[in-house]
Amino acid sequence: MGDKRKKHAPGFKAKVAIDALRERESIREISTRYQIHATQVSLWKGQLQDGATGIFEHPADKRGVRPDHEVALYEQIGRLKMELEWLKKKLPDLDR
């Protein structure tokens, strides 16, 4: 049976990626010290470099982006409106 995958905390990933960015040690030395594969160190380093610009973005620059919970709420409102319209059509008219 194969080994189970390890789930590393975001803080640990950041620590490894920052060490890799500093380039005081080789990727191989870093991977040996933290007991992870060298490819993983390189991947986390690349992710840090790609995502670093997002740290300095102003929240007003993200106007078109909605949080996930807000999107979920709008989806639920839409479903409830559809159910209400369906019920209005199916139930007999009580006003008459």
C-alpha positions, 0 to 999 in steps of 0.5 A, spaced: 500 500 500 502 506 498 504 512 502 498 517 504 499 524 502 501 529 507 497 536 508 502 541 510 499 548 513 500 554 509 505 557 514 509 551 513 509 552 505 510 559 506 516 558 510 519 553 505 517 558 499 521 564 503 527 560 504 527 558 497 526 565 494 532 567 499 537 562 495 542 561 501 541 554 500 540 550 494 533 547 493 536 540 494 538 542 501 532 546 503 528 539 501 532 535 505 532 540 511 524 540 511 523 533 509 519 534 502 521 533 495 525 538 491 519 539 486 514 541 491 519 546 494 520 549 487 512 549 486 511 552 492 516 558 490 513 559 484 506 559 487 509 565 492 512 569 486 506 568 482 501 570 488 506 576 491 502 581 487 496 580 490 498 582 497 499 589 495 493 590 491 488 595 494 481 592 496 477 597 491 481 594 486 477 587 486 470 591 486 468 585 481 469 579 485 464 577 490 466 572 496 464 565 495 459 566 501 455 572 497 455 568 491 452 562 495 447 566 498 445 569 491 444 562 488 439 560 494 435 566 493 434 565 485 432 557 487 427 560 492 424 565 487 424 559 482 420 555 487 415 560 489 413 561 482 412 554 481 408 554 487 404 560 485 402 556 478 401 549 482 396 551 488 389 553 486 388 560 486 385 562 493 382 569 492 376 566 488 
